[in-house]
Every structure is written in C-alpha cells, then in structure tokens.
Amino acid sequence: MTVDDRVVGAIDGPGLLALVGVTHDDTPERARKLAAKLWGLRVLPEERSCSDLGAPLLVISQFTLYGDTRKGRRPSWIAAAPGPVAEPLVDEVVTELRALGAKVETGVFGADMKVSLVNDGPVTLIVET
C-alpha cells in the first residue's frame, strides 16, 4: 500500500488484508473481539489461521465500508463513525493483534491510499463481532 508514492505497509506470503470500518456503536471491546477473530480465522491454506502460521496482517481503516447506496446515486456515509471516534478503535484492533503475537502492518488513517492485493481464491469475507 502506498501513500504519496511511498510504501507505508506491505505483507508477503499468506496473510490477511483487513479493511476495518467503524460505526457509531462500536467499542474498544468490539475492536478486541474483532482482532481475536481475525487472528484465529481459519481461511488460509489447509484451513489454518494467521495464528497457526504466524502469518501477517495488513490492517487498513476503511470508512467506505459503511457507505449506504440504497437511495439515489451518491453513497451516504452517515453510518460511518467520524475520524476522532474511528481512529482509536482501528488502533485498538492493531494493538490487540500485536498483543496476541501478530505481525501487523498498517495504512495511514485518513490518507488517500493506493492498495494492491492478490485475492487468493478469491476469498473475501465480512467479519463482524
């Protein structure tokens, strides 16, 4: 992932790219539960988890996950928590993952990031707590 043409976060080999969206009723406890779920999720080769393989995670804040497109042609972002609420909760996910033993790379909160990935499978999941 790059910001202003500079690599700010990258992982190699099997691992997870976690796009983390925060909404208004999210809490530090939910952030910790999400981290534990991501660390133990058995979606890597041979139904193993990042914790089984010591696989890295790339965590990127992503408010657009809460974009509502039900009305009109322009998404509404009203369900996304504002930056001052969301940033500490994304940081809590990262902190908890590291406390669990994970190698974690991150994006830059609020930055215009260019994200590249190889979606093996492809497998994309919505993980909620």
LINMO-V130479 format. One record per backbone hydrogen bond with DSSP energy under -0.5 kcal/mol. NH is the residue of the N-H (numbers start at 1). CO is the residue of the C=O. If there is no record, write none. Layout:
BEGIN
((NH/CO) (NH/CO))
END
This chain:
BEGIN
((2/114) (3/6) (4/112) (6/3) (8/1) (9/1) (16/56) (18/16) (18/58) (19/17) (20/18) (20/60) (21/19) (24/79) (26/23) (31/27) (32/28) (33/29) (34/30) (35/31) (36/32) (37/33) (38/34) (39/35) (40/36) (41/37) (43/41) (44/48) (47/44) (48/44) (48/45) (51/39) (53/49) (54/50) (55/50) (56/14) (57/103) (58/16) (59/57) (59/105) (60/18) (60/58) (62/20) (65/62) (66/63) (67/64) (68/76) (69/67) (76/68) (79/66) (80/77) (81/22) (85/82) (86/82) (87/83) (89/85) (90/86) (91/87) (92/88) (93/89) (94/90) (95/91) (96/92) (97/93) (98/94) (99/95) (100/96) (101/98) (102/97) (104/102) (105/57) (107/59) (109/107) (111/108) (113/111) (114/2) (115/113) (119/117) (120/118) (127/125) (128/126))
END
